[in-house]
Amino acid sequence: MKMCKVLGNIVATIKTQSHHGLKLMVVQSVDTKGETYSDPFIAVDCAQAGVGDIVLVVEEGGSAREVMKRPEGAVDAVIVGIIDDLNK
């Protein structure tokens, strides 16, 4: 599990069957001070996150699919929680 900042939404008019009804977000890893590092990636939002939120992301396919209860899904990362505050 890692902390990430939500950078934006993904809009897709055509999705695979396993992605129908899912909200996709662009996220980027952050350190304990909230500073971003690494490349941004796409995660499925299961926590109703918004742009600018610091979130917890499960980035392992099997665990991500388990959280979503979609074992057939083509998902690698899932937002599972929103962090209210970082003690910097």
BANU-785844 format. One record per residue: x, y, z of N, C-alpha, C in turn; residue number from 1; chain; residue in one letter. Coordinates in Angstrom, 2 decimals. Layout:
<sites>
{{X; Y; Z}; {X; Y; Z}; {X; Y; Z}; NUM; 'A'; 'A'}
...
</sites>
This chain:
<sites>
{{0.86; -1.16; 0.00}; {0.00; 0.00; 0.00}; {0.90; 1.23; 0.00}; 1; 'A'; 'M'}
{{0.45; 2.27; -0.73}; {1.25; 3.50; -0.77}; {0.35; 4.72; -0.71}; 2; 'A'; 'K'}
{{0.95; 5.84; -0.33}; {0.24; 7.12; -0.31}; {0.42; 7.79; -1.66}; 3; 'A'; 'M'}
{{-0.66; 8.38; -2.16}; {-0.62; 9.06; -3.45}; {-1.47; 10.32; -3.39}; 4; 'A'; 'C'}
{{-1.20; 11.23; -4.30}; {-2.02; 12.43; -4.48}; {-2.82; 12.25; -5.77}; 5; 'A'; 'K'}
{{-4.11; 12.58; -5.70}; {-4.97; 12.49; -6.88}; {-4.72; 13.72; -7.75}; 6; 'A'; 'V'}
{{-4.32; 13.48; -9.00}; {-4.01; 14.56; -9.93}; {-5.18; 14.91; -10.85}; 7; 'A'; 'L'}
{{-6.03; 13.93; -11.14}; {-7.14; 14.20; -12.04}; {-7.98; 12.98; -12.33}; 8; 'A'; 'G'}
{{-9.00; 13.18; -13.15}; {-9.92; 12.12; -13.56}; {-9.55; 11.62; -14.95}; 9; 'A'; 'N'}
{{-9.93; 10.39; -15.24}; {-9.80; 9.82; -16.57}; {-11.21; 9.66; -17.13}; 10; 'A'; 'I'}
{{-11.42; 10.14; -18.33}; {-12.71; 9.95; -19.00}; {-12.48; 9.03; -20.18}; 11; 'A'; 'V'}
{{-13.21; 7.94; -20.22}; {-13.09; 6.96; -21.30}; {-14.47; 6.61; -21.81}; 12; 'A'; 'A'}
{{-14.71; 6.88; -23.08}; {-16.02; 6.56; -23.65}; {-16.17; 5.08; -23.94}; 13; 'A'; 'T'}
{{-15.06; 4.40; -24.12}; {-15.08; 2.96; -24.35}; {-14.17; 2.30; -23.32}; 14; 'A'; 'I'}
{{-14.70; 1.34; -22.58}; {-13.94; 0.63; -21.55}; {-14.13; -0.87; -21.73}; 15; 'A'; 'K'}
{{-13.19; -1.65; -21.17}; {-13.41; -3.09; -21.13}; {-14.60; -3.37; -20.22}; 16; 'A'; 'T'}
{{-15.21; -4.51; -20.39}; {-16.40; -4.87; -19.60}; {-16.12; -4.79; -18.10}; 17; 'A'; 'Q'}
{{-14.92; -5.16; -17.67}; {-14.60; -5.17; -16.24}; {-14.45; -3.76; -15.66}; 18; 'A'; 'S'}
{{-14.39; -2.73; -16.50}; {-14.23; -1.35; -16.03}; {-15.53; -0.54; -16.08}; 19; 'A'; 'H'}
{{-16.60; -1.13; -16.59}; {-17.87; -0.39; -16.66}; {-18.32; -0.01; -15.26}; 20; 'A'; 'H'}
{{-18.72; 1.25; -15.11}; {-19.22; 1.73; -13.83}; {-18.14; 2.12; -12.84}; 21; 'A'; 'G'}
{{-16.86; 2.08; -13.24}; {-15.78; 2.41; -12.34}; {-15.24; 3.81; -12.63}; 22; 'A'; 'L'}
{{-14.82; 4.52; -11.59}; {-14.23; 5.85; -11.73}; {-12.71; 5.68; -11.74}; 23; 'A'; 'K'}
{{-12.07; 6.19; -12.78}; {-10.62; 6.09; -12.92}; {-9.97; 7.43; -12.59}; 24; 'A'; 'L'}
{{-8.89; 7.40; -11.82}; {-8.20; 8.61; -11.40}; {-6.71; 8.51; -11.72}; 25; 'A'; 'M'}
{{-6.09; 9.65; -12.02}; {-4.64; 9.73; -12.17}; {-4.07; 10.07; -10.80}; 26; 'A'; 'V'}
{{-3.14; 9.26; -10.32}; {-2.52; 9.48; -9.01}; {-1.00; 9.45; -9.14}; 27; 'A'; 'V'}
{{-0.33; 10.07; -8.16}; {1.13; 10.05; -8.12}; {1.57; 9.83; -6.69}; 28; 'A'; 'Q'}
{{2.57; 8.98; -6.51}; {3.07; 8.65; -5.18}; {3.58; 9.89; -4.46}; 29; 'A'; 'S'}
{{3.36; 9.94; -3.13}; {3.87; 11.03; -2.30}; {4.60; 10.44; -1.10}; 30; 'A'; 'V'}
{{5.55; 11.23; -0.57}; {6.25; 10.83; 0.64}; {5.48; 11.31; 1.87}; 31; 'A'; 'D'}
{{6.05; 11.12; 3.05}; {5.36; 11.49; 4.28}; {5.20; 12.99; 4.46}; 32; 'A'; 'T'}
{{5.89; 13.78; 3.64}; {5.73; 15.24; 3.67}; {4.76; 15.73; 2.60}; 33; 'A'; 'K'}
{{4.21; 14.80; 1.82}; {3.27; 15.16; 0.78}; {3.91; 15.55; -0.53}; 34; 'A'; 'G'}
{{5.23; 15.35; -0.65}; {5.95; 15.67; -1.88}; {5.83; 14.51; -2.87}; 35; 'A'; 'E'}
{{5.49; 14.82; -4.11}; {5.32; 13.78; -5.12}; {6.66; 13.26; -5.61}; 36; 'A'; 'T'}
{{6.65; 11.99; -6.01}; {7.81; 11.36; -6.63}; {7.29; 10.26; -7.56}; 37; 'A'; 'Y'}
{{8.10; 9.77; -8.42}; {7.78; 8.73; -9.41}; {6.78; 9.23; -10.46}; 38; 'A'; 'S'}
{{6.49; 8.38; -11.40}; {5.57; 8.72; -12.48}; {4.12; 8.53; -12.04}; 39; 'A'; 'D'}
{{3.21; 9.36; -12.55}; {1.78; 9.17; -12.26}; {1.29; 7.84; -12.86}; 40; 'A'; 'P'}
{{0.22; 7.30; -12.30}; {-0.40; 6.09; -12.82}; {-1.91; 6.17; -12.60}; 41; 'A'; 'F'}
{{-2.62; 5.21; -13.14}; {-4.09; 5.20; -13.06}; {-4.54; 4.21; -11.99}; 42; 'A'; 'I'}
{{-5.52; 4.64; -11.18}; {-6.08; 3.78; -10.15}; {-7.61; 3.88; -10.19}; 43; 'A'; 'A'}
{{-8.26; 2.79; -9.88}; {-9.72; 2.78; -9.75}; {-10.08; 3.37; -8.39}; 44; 'A'; 'V'}
{{-11.07; 4.27; -8.37}; {-11.47; 4.93; -7.13}; {-12.60; 4.16; -6.44}; 45; 'A'; 'D'}
{{-12.30; 3.59; -5.28}; {-13.32; 2.91; -4.46}; {-13.61; 3.68; -3.18}; 46; 'A'; 'C'}
{{-13.12; 4.95; -3.10}; {-13.26; 5.72; -1.86}; {-13.88; 7.10; -2.09}; 47; 'A'; 'A'}
{{-14.40; 7.37; -3.28}; {-14.97; 8.66; -3.63}; {-13.98; 9.81; -3.41}; 48; 'A'; 'Q'}
{{-12.75; 9.62; -3.90}; {-11.70; 10.63; -3.78}; {-11.92; 11.74; -4.79}; 49; 'A'; 'A'}
{{-11.29; 12.87; -4.52}; {-11.36; 14.01; -5.43}; {-9.97; 14.50; -5.77}; 50; 'A'; 'G'}
{{-9.89; 15.35; -6.78}; {-8.61; 15.91; -7.20}; {-8.00; 16.68; -6.03}; 51; 'A'; 'V'}
{{-6.71; 16.42; -5.76}; {-6.00; 17.07; -4.66}; {-5.96; 16.25; -3.38}; 52; 'A'; 'G'}
{{-6.81; 15.24; -3.26}; {-6.82; 14.39; -2.06}; {-5.54; 13.55; -1.98}; 53; 'A'; 'D'}
{{-5.09; 13.30; -0.76}; {-4.04; 12.32; -0.50}; {-4.76; 11.03; -0.14}; 54; 'A'; 'I'}
{{-4.42; 9.95; -0.84}; {-5.17; 8.70; -0.71}; {-4.24; 7.52; -0.45}; 55; 'A'; 'V'}
{{-4.83; 6.41; 0.00}; {-4.13; 5.14; 0.12}; {-4.47; 4.30; -1.10}; 56; 'A'; 'L'}
{{-3.44; 3.75; -1.73}; {-3.62; 2.97; -2.94}; {-3.04; 1.58; -2.74}; 57; 'A'; 'V'}
{{-3.84; 0.57; -3.05}; {-3.36; -0.81; -3.11}; {-2.90; -1.02; -4.54}; 58; 'A'; 'V'}
{{-1.61; -1.32; -4.71}; {-1.06; -1.46; -6.06}; {-0.51; -2.87; -6.25}; 59; 'A'; 'E'}
{{-1.40; -3.82; -6.25}; {-1.07; -5.22; -6.49}; {-2.32; -5.85; -7.04}; 60; 'A'; 'E'}
{{-2.24; -6.38; -8.24}; {-3.40; -6.86; -8.97}; {-4.37; -7.73; -8.19}; 61; 'A'; 'G'}
{{-3.88; -8.79; -7.55}; {-4.77; -9.70; -6.83}; {-5.50; -9.01; -5.69}; 62; 'A'; 'G'}
{{-4.79; -8.23; -4.92}; {-5.41; -7.50; -3.80}; {-6.39; -6.45; -4.31}; 63; 'A'; 'S'}
{{-6.01; -5.77; -5.39}; {-6.89; -4.75; -5.96}; {-8.20; -5.36; -6.42}; 64; 'A'; 'A'}
{{-8.13; -6.48; -7.11}; {-9.36; -7.14; -7.57}; {-10.20; -7.64; -6.41}; 65; 'A'; 'R'}
{{-9.55; -8.08; -5.33}; {-10.26; -8.56; -4.14}; {-11.03; -7.41; -3.49}; 66; 'A'; 'E'}
{{-10.42; -6.24; -3.38}; {-11.08; -5.07; -2.79}; {-12.32; -4.71; -3.59}; 67; 'A'; 'V'}
{{-12.21; -4.80; -4.91}; {-13.32; -4.44; -5.79}; {-14.36; -5.55; -5.93}; 68; 'A'; 'M'}
{{-14.04; -6.73; -5.48}; {-14.90; -7.90; -5.62}; {-15.21; -8.19; -7.10}; 69; 'A'; 'K'}
{{-14.16; -8.05; -7.93}; {-14.24; -8.35; -9.37}; {-13.03; -9.19; -9.74}; 70; 'A'; 'R'}
{{-13.07; -10.48; -9.46}; {-11.89; -11.32; -9.70}; {-11.46; -11.39; -11.16}; 71; 'A'; 'P'}
{{-12.37; -11.11; -12.09}; {-12.02; -11.17; -13.50}; {-11.50; -9.83; -14.03}; 72; 'A'; 'E'}
{{-11.52; -8.80; -13.21}; {-11.18; -7.45; -13.65}; {-9.71; -7.26; -13.99}; 73; 'A'; 'G'}
{{-9.47; -6.38; -14.96}; {-8.11; -6.03; -15.36}; {-7.70; -4.78; -14.60}; 74; 'A'; 'A'}
{{-7.45; -4.94; -13.29}; {-7.15; -3.81; -12.41}; {-5.84; -4.08; -11.68}; 75; 'A'; 'V'}
{{-5.00; -3.04; -11.63}; {-3.71; -3.16; -10.97}; {-3.61; -2.29; -9.72}; 76; 'A'; 'D'}
{{-4.38; -1.20; -9.66}; {-4.29; -0.27; -8.53}; {-5.68; 0.24; -8.17}; 77; 'A'; 'A'}
{{-5.95; 0.32; -6.85}; {-7.25; 0.76; -6.36}; {-7.05; 1.74; -5.21}; 78; 'A'; 'V'}
{{-7.79; 2.85; -5.27}; {-7.81; 3.80; -4.15}; {-8.76; 3.22; -3.11}; 79; 'A'; 'I'}
{{-8.24; 2.96; -1.90}; {-9.03; 2.31; -0.87}; {-9.35; 3.22; 0.31}; 80; 'A'; 'V'}
{{-8.73; 4.40; 0.38}; {-9.00; 5.30; 1.50}; {-8.48; 6.70; 1.23}; 81; 'A'; 'G'}
{{-9.03; 7.66; 1.94}; {-8.60; 9.06; 1.84}; {-7.94; 9.43; 3.16}; 82; 'A'; 'I'}
{{-6.75; 10.02; 3.07}; {-6.01; 10.44; 4.26}; {-6.46; 11.86; 4.63}; 83; 'A'; 'I'}
{{-6.91; 12.04; 5.86}; {-7.39; 13.34; 6.29}; {-6.27; 14.34; 6.55}; 84; 'A'; 'D'}
{{-5.15; 13.86; 7.12}; {-4.08; 14.78; 7.50}; {-2.75; 14.06; 7.57}; 85; 'A'; 'D'}
{{-1.70; 14.74; 7.13}; {-0.33; 14.23; 7.29}; {0.35; 15.05; 8.37}; 86; 'A'; 'L'}
{{0.88; 14.40; 9.37}; {1.65; 15.11; 10.40}; {3.05; 15.33; 9.87}; 87; 'A'; 'N'}
{{3.27; 16.51; 9.33}; {4.55; 16.82; 8.68}; {5.58; 17.29; 9.67}; 88; 'A'; 'K'}
</sites>
